[in-house]
Amino acid sequence: MVHIRQLLGSKIGLAVCSLAALLGAYLLIYHLTHVTLLLPYLILLACPLMHFMHRGHNHGPGKGH
């Protein structure tokens, strides 16, 4: 986690974030139709990822909530 903060605080990290923002804006501006057609699939793909990421945080049933 420390490495990510150091990267984001550097000039290279700023350049990477700026490039990602520009590419995201380009996709939304010029390929909005394609993005909206893929959006339901991206949401469905995000569900298993969220379940996988939260598995290690003891959020399951019977964990003493």
C-alpha positions as CSV (number, residue, x, y, z in Angstrom):
1,M,0.0,0.0,0.0
2,V,2.9,2.3,0.7
3,H,4.3,1.8,-2.8
4,I,1.0,2.8,-4.4
5,R,0.9,6.0,-2.3
6,Q,4.5,6.8,-3.3
7,L,3.7,6.1,-7.0
8,L,0.6,8.3,-6.9
9,G,2.5,11.1,-5.3
10,S,5.2,11.1,-8.0
11,K,5.3,12.7,-11.4
12,I,5.0,9.3,-13.1
13,G,1.9,8.5,-11.0
14,L,0.4,11.8,-12.0
15,A,1.1,11.0,-15.6
16,V,-0.4,7.5,-15.4
17,C,-3.6,8.9,-13.7
18,S,-3.9,11.6,-16.3
19,L,-3.5,9.1,-19.1
20,A,-6.1,6.9,-17.6
21,A,-8.5,9.8,-17.2
22,L,-8.0,10.9,-20.8
23,L,-8.5,7.4,-22.1
24,G,-11.7,7.0,-20.0
25,A,-13.0,10.4,-21.3
26,Y,-12.1,9.3,-24.9
27,L,-14.1,6.1,-24.5
28,L,-17.1,7.9,-23.0
29,I,-17.1,10.6,-25.6
30,Y,-16.4,8.7,-28.8
31,H,-17.6,5.2,-27.9
32,L,-20.5,5.8,-25.6
33,T,-22.7,3.4,-27.5
34,H,-20.2,0.6,-27.0
35,V,-19.7,1.4,-23.3
36,T,-23.5,1.4,-22.6
37,L,-23.9,-1.9,-24.5
38,L,-21.2,-3.5,-22.3
39,L,-22.4,-1.9,-19.0
40,P,-24.8,-4.7,-17.9
41,Y,-22.0,-7.3,-18.5
42,L,-19.5,-5.2,-16.6
43,I,-21.9,-4.9,-13.7
44,L,-22.5,-8.7,-13.7
45,L,-18.7,-9.3,-13.8
46,A,-18.2,-6.9,-10.9
47,C,-20.5,-9.0,-8.6
48,P,-18.2,-12.1,-8.4
49,L,-15.2,-9.8,-7.9
50,M,-16.9,-8.0,-5.0
51,H,-17.8,-11.4,-3.4
52,F,-14.2,-12.6,-3.8
53,M,-12.8,-9.4,-2.3
54,H,-15.1,-9.4,0.7
55,R,-14.6,-13.1,1.5
56,G,-11.6,-12.5,3.8
57,H,-13.3,-9.8,5.9
58,N,-15.6,-12.2,7.8
59,H,-18.8,-10.9,6.3
60,G,-20.4,-14.3,5.9
61,P,-23.4,-15.7,7.9
62,G,-22.7,-17.0,11.4
63,K,-19.7,-14.8,12.1
64,G,-21.1,-13.2,15.2
65,H,-22.6,-10.0,13.7
